Amino acid sequence: MGSKRKNLHVRIEEDTYEKLRHLTFYERSSISEVVRRLIIEYLEEKAIDEPDFVAPPRL
């Protein structure tokens, strides 16, 4: 069974979008793939630096 995916819509500055577009061209990936990878990398780093940030205690 595959993992479920959720849609995420964001607004970014035009210059940030152009940088992202260039990155996707060089990596031969879609914008969605690159953004997904960057978010995962960020959250993994946060989990190492601040474990409570990404896994708060359940109430």
C-alpha positions as CSV (number, residue, x, y, z in Angstrom):
1,M,0.0,0.0,0.0
2,G,1.4,3.4,-1.0
3,S,1.7,6.4,1.3
4,K,-1.0,9.0,1.3
5,R,-0.1,12.4,0.0
6,K,-1.7,15.8,0.8
7,N,-1.8,18.8,-1.4
8,L,0.1,21.9,-0.3
9,H,-0.3,25.2,-1.9
10,V,2.2,28.0,-1.2
11,R,2.9,31.4,-2.5
12,I,6.6,32.4,-2.9
13,E,8.4,35.5,-4.2
14,E,9.1,35.6,-7.9
15,D,12.9,35.5,-7.5
16,T,12.6,32.4,-5.2
17,Y,10.4,30.7,-7.8
18,E,13.0,31.4,-10.5
19,K,15.8,30.0,-8.4
20,L,13.6,26.9,-7.7
21,R,12.8,26.6,-11.4
22,H,16.6,26.7,-12.3
23,L,17.3,24.1,-9.6
24,T,14.7,21.8,-11.0
25,F,16.1,22.2,-14.5
26,Y,19.6,21.2,-13.4
27,E,18.3,18.3,-11.3
28,R,15.9,17.2,-14.0
29,S,13.1,17.0,-11.5
30,S,9.7,18.6,-11.1
31,I,9.1,21.5,-8.8
32,S,6.9,19.3,-6.6
33,E,9.7,16.7,-6.3
34,V,12.3,19.3,-5.3
35,V,10.0,21.1,-2.8
36,R,9.0,17.7,-1.3
37,R,12.7,16.7,-0.9
38,L,13.7,20.1,0.6
39,I,10.8,19.9,3.2
40,I,11.8,16.4,4.2
41,E,15.5,17.4,4.5
42,Y,14.5,20.4,6.7
43,L,12.3,18.3,8.9
44,E,14.9,15.6,9.3
45,E,17.5,18.2,10.4
46,K,14.9,19.8,12.8
47,A,14.2,16.3,14.3
48,I,17.9,15.9,15.0
49,D,18.4,19.4,16.4
50,E,15.1,19.8,18.2
51,P,13.3,16.4,18.6
52,D,10.3,18.0,20.4
53,F,9.7,20.3,17.5
54,V,8.7,17.6,15.0
55,A,7.3,15.1,17.5
56,P,5.5,17.0,20.2
57,P,4.1,14.9,23.1
58,R,0.6,13.6,22.6
59,L,-2.1,15.0,24.9
